[in-house]
Amino acid sequence: MSKSSANLVTTAVSTLLTAAIILILIFVVPGTSQAVTVTLTPSSTSVVPGESITFDVTVVIQPNERIPINGVHLRLFSDAACSTELTASPYNSPRSMSLVSATPPTDYYGYGYGYGYDPNVGEGYYFGYGYGYGYGYGYGYGGAVTLVYRCTVDTTSWAAGTYYARGEVDSGTHTFSSSIISFVVAYDWDVNSDGCINVLDLILVGQHWGETGAPGWIREDVNEDGVINVLDLILVGQHWAEGCP
């Protein structure tokens, strides 16, 4: 075989191998950019006991995805590791969430075979049907779908403290989860959110003495005027011993 012929054969083989790899990447290995993302957003991160907080879970289903949604839930925990779920009254976790908006509108949802990549765990999951944009079975996805689910939580009878929440999308064989967010239920003058107004709250104010920022940027700015000073101490003193044994 001549040198030129050998070069042609080498080039042809290289081209075929490259094409084969591309086809495998397209049809066999799902791209991690094709993701189902879940985001939990609270209306506030600090409320007075008895006030309500509205939680939104936004589910974004990227192009070429299809996932079934059996339900979306808000789960509440007492610890950052989410090992202790608050299932008893008045917390009643998990809480079902209702669909409040969809882009595109619901009449654009189709069924088809698709793949849902979960960026939280770095794995993909296949489903036989589910929400997605477009028509037909396994094709015509078109673009991304954004779904927003909501529930409102009344904090009446809640103990003062810091709580943790996570949004979850039940897809049957897999649950897509949001990142964990925290929020505080306590009066402004209960600086450490332990339900008892005492010297511990004064100490925290003292540790930030003279600091400035946006009104209420930290809990030590008790009167939310943007300055940590004697006015914050006075407000704590006016509620001294409240909630203490």
Secondary structure, DSSP 8 states (H G I E B T S, - for coil): --HHHHHHHHHHHHHHHHHHHHHHHHHTS--TTSBEEEEEEES-SEE-TT-EEEEEEEEEE-TT--B--SEEEEEEESSTT--SB--STTT-SSEE-EEEEEES-GGGB----EEEEETTTTEEEEESS-B-BSSSSS----S-EEEEEEEEEE-TT--SEEEEEEEEEE-SS-EEE---EEEEES-TT-TT-SS--SHHHHHHHHHTTT-B-STTSSTT-TT-SSB-SHHHHHHHHHTTTTT--
